[in-house]
Amino acid sequence: MYQPPHFRDDSRAAQHALIRAYPLGLLITAGSGGLTANPIPFLLDEAGPHGVLRAHIARANPQGLDLAAVEECLIVFQGPQGYVTPSWYASKREHGRVVPTWNYATVHAWGRPQVIEDVEWLGRQIADLTALRELPRAEPWAVADAPEPFVAAQVRGIIGIEIPITRIEGKWKMSQNRPEADRHGVIAGLRAEGEAGLAGLVAERSGL
């Protein structure tokens, strides 16, 4: 993706943290029928040089055929994002040569997908994903709470995907290219509109 140096973040820790906080990735493949994209929840394992992504999709999903055939796929993870009005900039009051923009954080990961039909792998995948998402709940639900024949039937209806990441890029576009006074204005404006999380990222990335 387009990467001006002041927005680029090559920190594996930061990239992985965003994936874990926003695990619904857009899985993109280019198959015989053209481009296909599906939003899929992913798990991230700390393995290899960049990590390994795990997921599952419906067996009926035609993207599964692409995943079995392609050399590479792309997964886009979208973090916090929001509109930035030039009305927040001190520069607007000084000279007026300002335009709107959009702040966002995103991580793109590439790798060669492996389609997995092993029942034990699939069972671990759905159990791990469920346990992770249920963990904060007072009474977490577990896959084992459902009748075993029902779970087995559900597993027969899915295929697994494992993607060792071969390339990964992170981008945090958080007004780093603006003068300090403008960045202070963006932080104040976002907080006033209830976007405290995005404001905090602007402050963190700007060293303010």
Residue frames as a rotation matrix with the C-alpha (Angstrom) as fourth column:
MET 1
0.580 0.815 0.000 0.00
0.815 -0.580 0.000 0.00
0.000 0.000 -1.000 0.00
TYR 2
0.312 -0.409 0.858 0.99
0.196 -0.856 -0.479 3.63
0.930 0.318 -0.187 -0.31
GLN 3
0.607 -0.190 -0.772 3.38
0.790 0.248 0.560 4.28
0.085 -0.950 0.301 2.58
PRO 4
0.488 -0.478 0.731 4.67
-0.235 -0.878 -0.417 7.80
0.841 0.032 -0.540 3.29
PRO 5
-0.361 -0.776 -0.518 7.51
0.242 0.458 -0.855 7.31
0.901 -0.434 0.022 5.80
HIS 6
-0.803 0.003 0.596 5.87
-0.508 -0.528 -0.681 9.27
0.313 -0.849 0.425 8.62
PHE 7
0.228 0.950 0.215 2.84
-0.966 0.193 0.175 6.93
0.124 -0.248 0.961 8.62
ARG 8
0.267 -0.163 -0.950 4.66
-0.310 0.919 -0.245 3.60
0.912 0.360 0.194 8.26
ASP 9
0.229 -0.232 0.945 5.07
-0.957 0.122 0.262 1.31
-0.176 -0.965 -0.194 11.27
ASP 10
0.079 -0.322 -0.943 7.18
-0.540 0.782 -0.312 -1.82
0.838 0.534 -0.113 10.88
SER 11
-0.607 -0.283 0.742 6.89
-0.794 0.231 -0.562 -2.82
-0.012 -0.931 -0.365 14.53
ARG 12
-0.638 0.358 -0.682 5.71
0.032 0.897 0.441 -6.44
0.769 0.260 -0.584 14.69
ALA 13
-0.799 0.337 -0.498 4.31
0.572 0.170 -0.802 -5.80
-0.185 -0.926 -0.329 18.18
ALA 14
-0.610 0.583 -0.537 2.18
-0.405 -0.811 -0.422 -2.88
-0.682 -0.040 0.731 16.96
GLN 15
-0.559 0.382 -0.736 1.01
-0.739 0.173 0.651 -4.74
0.376 0.908 0.185 13.86
HIS 16
-0.693 0.266 -0.670 0.03
0.307 0.950 0.059 -7.85
0.652 -0.165 -0.740 15.81
ALA 17
-0.818 0.407 -0.406 -1.71
0.320 -0.264 -0.910 -5.79
-0.478 -0.874 0.086 18.50
LEU 18
-0.532 0.651 -0.541 -3.95
-0.775 -0.632 0.000 -4.19
-0.342 0.420 0.841 15.88
ILE 19
-0.544 0.323 -0.774 -4.80
-0.412 0.701 0.582 -7.57
0.731 0.636 -0.248 14.34
ARG 20
-0.751 0.231 -0.618 -5.78
0.573 0.692 -0.438 -8.94
0.327 -0.684 -0.653 17.75
ALA 21
-0.735 0.487 -0.471 -7.83
0.076 -0.632 -0.771 -5.86
-0.673 -0.603 0.428 18.63
TYR 22
0.096 0.731 -0.675 -9.59
-0.801 -0.346 -0.489 -5.80
-0.591 0.588 0.553 15.23
PRO 23
-0.558 -0.504 0.660 -9.56
-0.204 0.854 0.479 -9.47
-0.805 0.133 -0.579 14.12
LEU 24
0.487 0.753 0.443 -12.25
0.345 0.300 -0.889 -9.22
-0.802 0.586 -0.114 11.43
GLY 25
-0.499 -0.789 -0.359 -9.99
-0.123 -0.345 0.930 -9.18
-0.858 0.509 0.075 8.38
LEU 26
0.617 0.603 -0.505 -11.00
-0.586 -0.076 -0.807 -8.68
-0.525 0.794 0.306 4.77
LEU 27
-0.140 -0.623 0.770 -9.71
0.118 0.762 0.637 -11.80
-0.983 0.180 -0.033 2.99
ILE 28
0.529 0.254 -0.810 -8.91
-0.657 -0.482 -0.580 -11.00
-0.537 0.839 -0.088 -0.65
THR 29
-0.192 -0.552 0.812 -8.08
0.277 0.763 0.584 -13.48
-0.941 0.337 0.006 -3.40
ALA 30
-0.007 0.137 -0.990 -7.65
-0.895 -0.442 -0.055 -13.18
-0.446 0.886 0.126 -7.17
GLY 31
-0.287 -0.015 0.958 -9.00
0.058 0.998 0.034 -16.36
-0.956 0.066 -0.285 -8.73
SER 32
-0.795 -0.034 0.606 -10.25
0.576 0.273 0.770 -17.45
-0.192 0.961 -0.198 -12.13
GLY 33
0.146 0.951 0.272 -13.46
0.966 -0.196 0.168 -15.51
0.213 0.238 -0.947 -11.60
GLY 34
0.175 -0.151 0.973 -11.70
0.102 -0.980 -0.170 -12.29
0.979 0.129 -0.156 -10.63
LEU 35
-0.778 -0.487 0.397 -11.25
-0.264 -0.319 -0.910 -10.62
0.570 -0.813 0.120 -7.26
THR 36
0.301 0.835 -0.460 -13.15
0.322 0.365 0.873 -11.97
0.898 -0.411 -0.159 -4.25
ALA 37
-0.725 -0.495 0.479 -13.29
-0.263 -0.444 -0.857 -10.45
0.637 -0.747 0.191 -0.76
ASN 38
0.358 0.816 -0.455 -14.93
0.279 0.372 0.885 -11.75
0.891 -0.444 -0.095 2.41
PRO 39
-0.011 -0.315 0.949 -14.80
-0.835 -0.519 -0.182 -10.43
0.550 -0.795 -0.257 6.00
ILE 40
0.460 0.034 -0.887 -13.49
0.187 0.973 0.134 -13.27
0.868 -0.228 0.441 8.17
PRO 41
0.799 -0.236 0.552 -12.51
-0.600 -0.342 0.723 -13.37
0.018 -0.910 -0.415 11.90
PHE 42
0.375 -0.776 -0.507 -8.90
-0.092 0.513 -0.854 -14.46
0.923 0.366 0.121 12.30
LEU 43
0.941 -0.334 -0.057 -6.69
0.117 0.161 0.980 -15.83
-0.318 -0.929 0.190 15.04
LEU 44
0.587 -0.809 -0.028 -3.01
-0.514 -0.346 -0.785 -14.92
0.626 0.476 -0.618 15.07
ASP 45
0.907 -0.386 -0.170 -0.32
0.407 0.697 0.590 -17.33
-0.109 -0.605 0.789 16.23
GLU 46
0.608 -0.782 -0.138 3.18
-0.736 -0.620 0.273 -16.14
-0.299 -0.064 -0.952 17.10
ALA 47
0.413 -0.475 0.777 5.08
0.363 0.868 0.338 -18.42
-0.835 0.142 0.531 14.77
GLY 48
0.301 -0.373 0.878 7.57
0.951 0.045 -0.307 -17.88
0.075 0.927 0.368 11.98
PRO 49
-0.688 -0.718 0.105 9.08
0.714 -0.695 -0.078 -14.52
0.129 0.022 0.991 11.05
HIS 50
-0.853 0.384 0.353 5.77
-0.290 -0.912 0.290 -12.62
0.434 0.145 0.889 10.84
GLY 51
-0.518 0.702 0.488 3.15
-0.558 0.156 -0.815 -14.86
-0.648 -0.695 0.311 12.49
VAL 52
-0.955 0.298 0.004 0.51
0.220 0.695 0.684 -17.28
0.201 0.654 -0.729 11.21
LEU 53
-0.528 0.846 0.065 -3.16
-0.841 -0.512 -0.175 -16.43
-0.115 -0.147 0.982 10.63
ARG 54
-0.949 0.306 0.071 -5.88
0.308 0.951 0.023 -19.03
-0.060 0.043 -0.997 11.21
ALA 55
-0.492 0.855 -0.167 -9.53
-0.788 -0.518 -0.334 -18.92
-0.372 -0.033 0.928 10.20
HIS 56
-0.734 0.336 0.590 -12.39
0.462 0.884 0.071 -20.97
-0.498 0.325 -0.804 8.83
ILE 57
-0.637 0.580 -0.508 -15.05
-0.743 -0.638 0.203 -20.37
-0.206 0.507 0.837 6.20
ALA 58
0.339 0.843 0.418 -18.18
-0.533 0.538 -0.653 -22.14
-0.776 -0.001 0.631 5.05
ARG 59
-0.446 -0.458 0.769 -17.48
0.289 0.740 0.608 -25.10
-0.847 0.493 -0.198 2.81
ALA 60
0.355 0.696 0.624 -20.09
0.853 0.033 -0.522 -23.65
-0.384 0.717 -0.582 0.44
ASN 61
0.608 -0.180 -0.773 -18.11
-0.171 -0.981 0.094 -20.41
-0.775 0.075 -0.627 0.08
PRO 62
0.933 -0.214 0.288 -16.64
0.349 0.356 -0.867 -20.40
0.083 0.910 0.407 -3.47
GLN 63
0.616 -0.761 0.202 -13.61
-0.734 -0.648 -0.204 -18.49
0.286 -0.022 -0.958 -2.21
GLY 64
0.497 -0.411 0.764 -12.40
-0.393 0.679 0.620 -21.80
-0.773 -0.609 0.176 -0.82
LEU 65
0.775 -0.194 0.602 -11.60
0.582 0.593 -0.557 -22.92
-0.249 0.782 0.572 -4.38
ASP 66
0.751 -0.519 0.408 -9.50
-0.140 -0.729 -0.670 -19.80
0.645 0.446 -0.620 -4.90
LEU 67
0.559 -0.533 0.635 -7.68
-0.815 -0.213 0.539 -20.33
-0.152 -0.819 -0.553 -1.61
ALA 68
0.600 -0.302 0.740 -6.71
0.089 0.945 0.313 -23.84
-0.795 -0.122 0.595 -2.68
ALA 69
0.662 -0.248 0.707 -5.30
0.748 0.265 -0.608 -22.58
-0.036 0.932 0.361 -5.97
VAL 70
0.884 -0.258 0.390 -3.70
-0.096 -0.916 -0.390 -19.16
0.458 0.307 -0.834 -5.45
GLU 71
0.036 -0.965 -0.261 -0.05
0.634 0.224 -0.740 -18.52
0.773 -0.139 0.620 -4.64
GLU 72
-0.911 -0.357 -0.206 -0.87
0.394 -0.607 -0.690 -15.55
0.122 -0.710 0.694 -2.42
CYS 73
0.246 0.959 0.139 -3.76
0.785 -0.281 0.553 -13.82
0.569 -0.027 -0.822 -0.71
LEU 74
-0.728 -0.394 0.562 -4.12
0.061 -0.853 -0.519 -10.50
0.683 -0.344 0.644 1.10
ILE 75
0.130 0.748 -0.650 -5.84
0.932 0.133 0.338 -9.84
0.340 -0.650 -0.680 4.42
VAL 76
-0.468 -0.188 0.863 -6.69
0.069 -0.982 -0.176 -6.26
0.881 -0.023 0.473 5.41
PHE 77
-0.089 0.382 -0.920 -7.26
0.986 0.163 -0.028 -5.44
0.139 -0.910 -0.391 9.08
GLN 78
-0.097 0.167 0.981 -8.90
0.236 -0.954 0.186 -2.05
0.967 0.250 0.053 9.68
GLY 79
-0.549 -0.169 -0.818 -8.27
0.831 -0.008 -0.556 -0.33
0.087 -0.986 0.145 13.01
PRO 80
0.080 0.586 -0.806 -9.60
0.606 -0.671 -0.428 2.97
-0.792 -0.454 -0.409 14.37
GLN 81
-0.676 -0.246 0.694 -10.55
0.723 -0.401 0.562 5.53
0.140 0.882 0.449 11.73
GLY 82
0.238 0.824 -0.514 -12.34
0.797 -0.468 -0.381 8.83
-0.555 -0.319 -0.768 11.39
TYR 83
0.439 0.070 0.896 -12.86
0.726 -0.615 -0.308 12.03
0.530 0.785 -0.320 9.44
VAL 84
-0.246 -0.560 -0.791 -10.69
0.823 -0.551 0.135 15.06
-0.512 -0.618 0.597 10.18
THR 85
0.730 0.561 0.391 -12.16
0.680 -0.658 -0.323 18.47
0.076 0.502 -0.862 9.40
PRO 86
-0.248 -0.855 0.456 -9.80
0.727 -0.475 -0.496 21.34
0.640 0.208 0.739 8.54
SER 87
0.488 0.509 0.709 -11.85
-0.095 -0.776 0.623 23.46
0.868 -0.372 -0.331 10.94
TRP 88
0.932 -0.168 -0.320 -9.77
0.358 0.306 0.882 21.93
-0.051 -0.937 0.345 13.73
TYR 89
0.146 -0.969 0.198 -6.49
0.960 0.090 -0.264 23.21
0.239 0.228 0.944 12.28
ALA 90
0.239 -0.219 -0.946 -4.77
0.415 -0.858 0.303 26.33
-0.878 -0.465 -0.114 13.56
SER 91
-0.769 -0.600 0.221 -3.52
0.410 -0.199 0.890 26.64
-0.490 0.775 0.399 9.96
LYS 92
-0.097 0.820 0.564 -7.08
0.966 -0.058 0.251 27.36
0.239 0.569 -0.787 8.81
ARG 93
0.774 0.409 -0.483 -7.14
0.562 -0.796 0.226 30.52
-0.292 -0.446 -0.846 10.88
GLU 94
0.010 -0.885 -0.465 -3.61
0.241 -0.449 0.860 31.49
-0.970 -0.121 0.209 9.82
HIS 95
-0.720 -0.390 -0.574 -3.77
-0.432 -0.395 0.810 31.14
-0.543 0.832 0.116 6.02
GLY 96
0.226 0.973 -0.056 -6.77
-0.694 0.120 -0.709 28.95
-0.683 0.199 0.702 5.07
ARG 97
-0.013 -0.281 -0.960 -4.76
-0.915 0.390 -0.102 26.61
0.403 0.877 -0.262 2.81
VAL 98
-0.742 -0.128 0.658 -6.16
-0.500 0.760 -0.416 23.42
-0.447 -0.638 -0.628 4.31
VAL 99
-0.226 0.677 -0.700 -8.32
-0.713 0.375 0.593 20.49
0.664 0.633 0.398 3.20
PRO 100
0.581 0.469 0.665 -10.18
-0.794 0.508 0.334 17.65
-0.181 -0.722 0.668 4.97
THR 101
-0.434 -0.670 -0.602 -8.57
-0.713 0.664 -0.226 14.25
0.551 0.331 -0.766 5.45
TRP 102
0.768 0.620 -0.160 -9.16
-0.422 0.678 0.602 10.87
0.481 -0.395 0.782 7.06
ASN 103
-0.271 -0.836 0.477 -7.11
-0.955 0.173 -0.239 9.35
0.117 -0.521 -0.846 9.88
TYR 104
0.825 0.535 -0.183 -6.86
-0.517 0.845 0.136 5.58
0.227 -0.018 0.974 10.20
ALA 105
-0.262 -0.849 0.458 -4.77
-0.847 0.430 0.312 2.63
-0.462 -0.306 -0.832 11.28
THR 106
0.817 0.517 -0.256 -4.53
-0.574 0.687 -0.445 -0.50
-0.054 0.510 0.858 9.15
VAL 107
-0.254 -0.861 0.442 -2.42
-0.590 0.500 0.634 -3.63
-0.767 -0.100 -0.634 8.78
HIS 108
0.635 0.353 -0.687 -2.07
-0.767 0.391 -0.508 -5.58
0.089 0.850 0.519 5.54
ALA 109
-0.112 -0.642 0.759 -0.78
-0.564 0.670 0.483 -9.15
-0.818 -0.374 -0.437 5.61
TRP 110
0.357 0.128 -0.925 0.16
-0.903 0.302 -0.306 -11.37
0.240 0.945 0.224 2.66
GLY 111
-0.448 -0.564 0.694 0.78
-0.659 0.733 0.170 -15.10
-0.604 -0.381 -0.700 2.52
ARG 112
-0.622 0.211 -0.754 0.11
-0.539 0.583 0.608 -18.35
0.568 0.785 -0.249 0.73
PRO 113
0.065 0.744 0.665 -3.10
-0.993 0.111 -0.027 -19.89
-0.094 -0.659 0.746 2.09
GLN 114
-0.918 -0.238 -0.317 -3.33
-0.256 0.967 0.016 -23.53
0.303 0.095 -0.948 3.04
VAL 115
0.087 0.995 0.046 -6.79
-0.842 0.049 0.537 -25.12
0.532 -0.086 0.842 3.04
ILE 116
-0.901 -0.407 0.148 -7.22
-0.404 0.668 -0.625 -27.56
0.156 -0.623 -0.767 5.93
GLU 117
0.072 0.955 -0.289 -9.93
-0.644 0.266 0.718 -30.21
0.762 0.134 0.634 6.30
ASP 118
-0.647 -0.385 -0.658 -8.50
0.221 0.731 -0.646 -32.08
0.730 -0.563 -0.388 9.27
VAL 119
0.366 0.926 -0.088 -11.30
0.329 -0.041 0.943 -32.51
0.870 -0.374 -0.320 11.83
GLU 120
0.292 -0.321 -0.901 -9.03
0.954 0.038 0.296 -32.10
-0.061 -0.946 0.317 14.84
TRP 121
-0.796 -0.596 0.110 -7.56
0.605 -0.788 0.109 -28.87
0.022 0.154 0.988 13.44
LEU 122
-0.412 0.728 0.548 -11.04
0.083 -0.569 0.818 -27.52
0.907 0.382 0.174 12.73
GLY 123
0.518 0.608 -0.602 -12.20
0.627 0.208 0.750 -28.43
0.581 -0.766 -0.274 16.23
ARG 124
-0.147 -0.660 -0.737 -9.27
0.947 -0.309 0.088 -26.61
-0.286 -0.685 0.670 17.77
GLN 125
-0.828 -0.169 0.535 -9.87
0.413 -0.829 0.376 -23.60
0.381 0.533 0.756 15.52
ILE 126
0.007 0.913 0.407 -13.49
0.079 -0.407 0.910 -23.08
0.997 0.026 -0.075 16.51
ALA 127
0.571 0.156 -0.806 -12.74
0.773 0.230 0.592 -23.80
0.278 -0.961 0.011 20.18
ASP 128
-0.432 -0.827 -0.361 -9.83
0.884 -0.468 0.014 -21.32
-0.180 -0.313 0.933 20.25
LEU 129
-0.742 0.182 0.645 -11.77
0.216 -0.847 0.487 -18.59
0.635 0.500 0.589 18.47
THR 130
0.339 0.941 -0.022 -14.81
0.239 -0.063 0.969 -19.03
0.910 -0.334 -0.247 20.70
ALA 131
0.368 -0.251 -0.895 -12.76
0.927 0.172 0.333 -19.14
0.070 -0.953 0.296 23.92
LEU 132
-0.706 -0.707 0.036 -10.93
0.707 -0.707 -0.030 -15.94
0.046 0.004 0.999 23.00
ARG 133
-0.605 0.525 0.598 -14.11
-0.050 -0.775 0.629 -13.98
0.795 0.351 0.496 22.25
GLU 134
0.456 0.837 -0.303 -16.05
0.227 0.221 0.949 -15.40
0.861 -0.501 -0.089 25.22
LEU 135
-0.307 -0.730 -0.611 -13.25
0.752 0.207 -0.626 -14.80
0.583 -0.651 0.485 27.73
PRO 136
-0.897 -0.111 0.428 -14.46
-0.114 -0.878 -0.465 -11.36
0.427 -0.466 0.775 28.96
ARG 137
-0.030 0.997 0.067 -17.98
-0.431 -0.073 0.899 -12.63
0.902 -0.002 0.433 29.68
ALA 138
-0.173 0.042 0.984 -19.16
-0.985 0.018 -0.173 -13.42
-0.025 -0.999 0.038 33.19
GLU 139
0.207 0.282 0.937 -20.50
-0.260 0.939 -0.225 -16.78
-0.943 -0.197 0.268 32.00
PRO 140
-0.387 -0.454 -0.803 -18.52
-0.853 -0.155 0.499 -17.69
-0.351 0.877 -0.328 28.88
TRP 141
0.778 0.619 0.105 -20.04
-0.482 0.696 -0.533 -20.09
-0.403 0.364 0.840 26.41
ALA 142
-0.409 -0.902 0.137 -17.85
-0.604 0.381 0.700 -22.96
-0.684 0.203 -0.701 25.16
VAL 143
-0.346 0.225 -0.911 -18.15
-0.847 0.342 0.406 -25.15
0.403 0.912 0.073 22.10
ALA 144
-0.908 -0.075 -0.412 -18.45
0.066 0.946 -0.318 -28.15
0.414 -0.316 -0.854 24.44
ASP 145
-0.704 0.708 0.050 -21.72
-0.310 -0.244 -0.919 -26.66
-0.639 -0.662 0.391 25.76
ALA 146
0.050 0.716 -0.697 -23.43
-0.994 -0.030 -0.102 -27.65
-0.094 0.698 0.710 22.50
PRO 147
0.705 0.253 0.662 -24.43
-0.270 0.960 -0.079 -31.28
-0.656 -0.123 0.745 21.77
GLU 148
-0.268 -0.948 0.172 -21.51
-0.209 0.232 0.950 -33.17
-0.941 0.218 -0.260 20.24
PRO 149
-0.181 0.217 0.959 -23.44
0.841 0.540 0.036 -34.45
-0.510 0.813 -0.280 17.17
PHE 150
0.858 0.512 -0.032 -24.54
0.443 -0.771 -0.457 -30.89
-0.259 0.378 -0.889 16.43
VAL 151
0.445 -0.781 -0.438 -20.95
-0.474 -0.620 0.625 -29.57
-0.760 -0.070 -0.646 16.66
ALA 152
-0.402 -0.606 0.686 -19.72
0.225 0.661 0.716 -32.41
-0.888 0.442 -0.129 14.44
ALA 153
0.285 0.597 0.750 -22.30
0.908 0.082 -0.410 -31.51
-0.306 0.798 -0.519 11.81
GLN 154
0.930 0.024 -0.367 -21.26
-0.020 -0.993 -0.116 -27.85
-0.367 0.115 -0.923 11.95
VAL 155
0.040 -0.998 -0.052 -17.59
-0.364 -0.063 0.929 -28.80
-0.931 -0.018 -0.365 11.54
ARG 156
-0.226 -0.072 0.972 -18.44
0.698 0.683 0.213 -30.80
-0.679 0.727 -0.104 8.43
GLY 157
0.672 0.613 0.414 -19.79
0.732 -0.466 -0.497 -27.59
-0.112 0.637 -0.762 6.92
ILE 158
0.864 -0.420 -0.279 -16.53
-0.383 -0.906 0.178 -25.62
-0.328 -0.047 -0.944 7.18
ILE 159
0.590 -0.807 0.016 -12.96
0.645 0.460 -0.610 -25.67
0.486 0.370 0.792 5.92
GLY 160
0.630 -0.444 -0.637 -9.93
0.457 -0.451 0.766 -24.27
-0.628 -0.774 -0.081 7.67
ILE 161
0.760 -0.467 0.452 -7.43
0.218 -0.472 -0.854 -21.71
0.612 0.748 -0.257 6.42
GLU 162
0.592 -0.672 -0.445 -3.89
0.507 -0.119 0.854 -21.31
-0.626 -0.731 0.270 7.67
ILE 163
0.829 -0.270 0.489 -1.78
0.296 -0.529 -0.795 -18.47
0.474 0.804 -0.359 6.27
PRO 164
0.182 -0.849 -0.496 1.88
0.880 -0.085 0.468 -18.14
-0.439 -0.522 0.731 7.26
ILE 165
0.918 0.199 -0.344 2.48
0.085 -0.944 -0.318 -14.41
-0.388 0.263 -0.883 6.83
THR 166
0.259 -0.848 0.463 5.24
0.964 0.258 -0.067 -13.74
-0.062 0.463 0.884 4.30
ARG 167
-0.724 -0.415 0.551 4.88
0.459 -0.886 -0.064 -9.95
0.515 0.206 0.832 4.24
ILE 168
0.244 0.797 -0.552 3.19
0.969 -0.182 0.166 -7.50
0.032 -0.575 -0.817 6.56
GLU 169
-0.671 -0.395 0.628 2.78
0.416 -0.901 -0.123 -3.72
0.614 0.179 0.769 6.55
GLY 170
0.032 0.661 -0.749 1.34
0.975 -0.186 -0.123 -1.36
-0.221 -0.726 -0.651 9.13
LYS 171
-0.599 -0.151 0.786 0.15
0.443 -0.880 0.169 2.18
0.667 0.450 0.594 8.56
TRP 172
0.009 0.547 -0.837 -0.97
0.944 -0.280 -0.174 4.66
-0.330 -0.789 -0.519 11.22
LYS 173
-0.482 -0.076 0.873 -2.10
0.537 -0.813 0.226 7.84
0.692 0.578 0.432 9.48
MET 174
0.298 0.528 -0.795 -2.62
0.953 -0.119 0.278 10.04
0.052 -0.841 -0.538 12.51
SER 175
0.960 0.185 0.209 -1.91
0.207 -0.974 -0.090 13.62
0.187 0.129 -0.974 11.40
GLN 176
0.401 -0.881 -0.252 1.87
0.667 0.092 0.739 13.17
-0.628 -0.464 0.625 11.84
ASN 177
-0.298 -0.528 0.795 2.38
0.944 -0.287 0.164 15.33
0.142 0.800 0.584 8.73
ARG 178
0.572 0.584 0.575 0.62
0.460 -0.810 0.365 18.35
0.679 0.056 -0.732 10.25
PRO 179
-0.368 -0.661 0.654 2.22
-0.217 -0.623 -0.752 21.13
0.904 -0.419 0.086 12.31
GLU 180
-0.859 -0.053 -0.510 2.05
0.432 0.460 -0.775 20.64
0.276 -0.886 -0.373 16.07
ALA 181
-0.800 0.593 -0.096 -0.66
-0.426 -0.672 -0.605 23.27
-0.423 -0.443 0.790 16.53
ASP 182
-0.205 0.731 -0.651 -2.85
-0.872 0.166 0.461 21.49
0.445 0.662 0.603 13.97
ARG 183
-0.475 -0.028 -0.880 -2.32
0.122 0.988 -0.097 18.15
0.872 -0.153 -0.466 15.72
HIS 184
-0.964 0.176 -0.198 -3.41
0.172 -0.151 -0.974 19.67
-0.201 -0.973 0.115 19.02
GLY 185
-0.506 0.815 -0.283 -6.53
-0.829 -0.550 -0.100 20.91
-0.237 0.185 0.954 17.24
VAL 186
-0.223 0.380 -0.898 -7.27
-0.527 0.727 0.439 17.46
0.820 0.572 0.038 15.84
ILE 187
-0.780 -0.125 -0.613 -6.91
0.383 0.679 -0.626 15.86
0.495 -0.723 -0.482 19.27
ALA 188
-0.866 0.475 -0.154 -9.24
-0.143 -0.531 -0.836 18.42
-0.478 -0.702 0.528 20.86
GLY 189
-0.366 0.755 -0.543 -11.76
-0.928 -0.257 0.268 18.13
0.063 0.603 0.795 18.03
LEU 190
-0.374 0.187 -0.909 -11.89
-0.186 0.945 0.271 14.35
0.909 0.270 -0.318 18.15
ARG 191
-0.897 0.030 -0.442 -12.31
0.428 0.315 -0.847 14.35
0.114 -0.949 -0.295 21.94
ALA 192
-0.738 0.648 -0.188 -15.13
-0.499 -0.712 -0.494 16.88
-0.454 -0.271 0.849 21.67
GLU 193
-0.084 0.711 -0.698 -16.92
-0.936 0.183 0.300 14.53
0.341 0.679 0.650 19.25
GLY 194
0.614 0.379 0.692 -16.54
-0.699 0.669 0.254 11.53
-0.367 -0.639 0.676 21.55
GLU 195
0.844 -0.387 -0.372 -13.68
-0.011 0.680 -0.733 9.93
0.536 0.623 0.569 19.61
ALA 196
0.708 -0.567 0.420 -11.36
-0.650 -0.290 0.703 9.61
-0.277 -0.771 -0.574 22.60
GLY 197
0.565 -0.493 0.661 -9.70
0.312 0.870 0.382 6.46
-0.764 -0.010 0.646 21.28
LEU 198
0.554 -0.335 0.762 -8.76
0.791 -0.073 -0.608 7.99
0.259 0.939 0.224 17.95
ALA 199
0.824 -0.247 0.510 -7.68
-0.300 -0.954 0.023 11.21
0.481 -0.172 -0.860 19.70
GLY 200
0.705 -0.565 0.429 -5.42
-0.345 0.255 0.903 9.16
-0.620 -0.785 -0.015 21.94
LEU 201
0.478 -0.526 0.703 -3.80
0.755 0.655 -0.024 7.54
-0.448 0.543 0.710 18.92
VAL 202
0.685 -0.219 0.695 -3.15
0.364 -0.723 -0.587 10.94
0.631 0.655 -0.415 17.32
ALA 203
0.794 -0.380 0.474 -1.54
-0.601 -0.610 0.517 12.11
0.093 -0.695 -0.713 20.55
GLU 204
0.626 -0.550 0.553 0.51
0.023 0.722 0.692 8.92
-0.779 -0.421 0.465 20.91
ARG 205
0.455 -0.423 0.783 1.73
0.872 0.389 -0.297 8.94
-0.179 0.818 0.546 17.31
SER 206
0.629 -0.184 0.755 2.52
0.243 -0.876 -0.416 12.66
0.738 0.446 -0.506 17.46
GLY 207
-0.339 -0.778 -0.529 4.40
0.769 0.095 -0.632 12.48
0.542 -0.621 0.566 20.76
LEU 208
-0.442 0.258 0.859 1.96
-0.321 -0.940 0.117 14.94
0.838 -0.224 0.498 22.37
